[in-house]
Amino acid sequence: MINLEFPKTEVQHFGDVAVTWSDYVLELEVGGKQEKTIGRVVEIFVKRNGQWTNPGWHTDSESFPNPSPTS
């Protein structure tokens, strides 16, 4: 992994449930080539017995090959 960023995150809290929405940017090197993925993630957190758990999440994404630098 080269880089992972979450440039925007929002949280809504409903009693013992919290929902987060985030944008993310992931940069990887795969087979010697750099690849950039942007997407969104939604996570659900539930408070059980005084502990927050994460029973579910969903991501969607789009991948873009990074262009080779030009001379």
N, C-alpha and C positions, 0 to 999 in steps of 0.2 A: 504494500500500500504506500502510495506517495503522499496522499492528503485526504482528509475527511473533514468536511465543514458542515455545520448546521446554521446557515445564515439567518433563518427565521424560524422561531418556534412560538406557538401559542398554546396556552393551557386553559381548560375550563374545568372547574371543580364542582361536583354535584354530590354533597354529603360524602359518602364513602367511595365515590367513583370520581376519577379524574381522566380526562381525555386530552391528549396532546396531538397537535398537528405541526409537522416540521417540514421544511424544505431541506434537501441535502445535496452536496456536491462531493462525489467520490472520484479520486484519481488513482488509477492502478497502472502497473506495468505488467503486461501479459505477453509472454513470448518475445520480449525485447521491444514491444511497442507500447506506447502510452495510450490509455483509454480513459475518457472522462464520462462519468455517468451523473446525470442530474435527476432528481425525483422528489417524491413526497412520501412521508411516513405518518401513519396515524397509529397511536398506541393507546391502549386502555389500561388503567391501573385501578385496582380494587383493594380497599383496606379490609383485611380479614384478621381477626384476633390481634389487632394493634399493629399489624405489619402490612405494608403496601406490596401487592403482588402484580405481576404483569401477565394476565391471562390471554392477551391477544394483541396482535398488531397486523398492519397491512402496509406494503410498500408498492409504489409504482415507479417506473424509471424509463429513461431514454438514454442510450449510449451513443457517444460520438468518438470516433477515432481522432486523436490529436493530430493535426497536420504536421508534416515534417517542417523543420525550420528552413526558410529559404535563404540563399546566400546573397 
